[in-house]
Amino acid sequence: MAATTANGEAGAGATDVHERARQGIEHLQAAARELIKAARAALDVAEEVVNDPESVAVLASTLAGLGDLARRLAAGGGWPSPAAEAPEPPADRGSEGRVQRITVA
């Protein structure tokens, strides 16, 4: 409880508590306004995506790729090894090997 003076007025401690509470409410209101602005911006972007069929296709493709990645990770328990995804060398290279040395004069 706040201390009171002889004439019944609240002491300085009560004033400090009320001032801090007022400042806290002001900060919460400012944060709420920022959240509302962010939500509006997100809704604007969502509306643009819905209105543009190409954006919807890109989004669907991205989500499908993420789903495929999640499926592979769940099935294999980890990332695929680089060797598993390495392309096969072309069959017509013969016995050349993979490195070709070039003489620079």
Buried (B, 14 or more C-beta within 10 A) or exposed (E): EEEEEEEEEBEEEBEEEEEEEEEEEEEEEEEEEEEEEEEEEEEEEEEEBEEEEEEEEEEEEEEEEEEEEEEEEEEEEEEEEEEEEEEEEEEEEEEEEEEEEEEEE
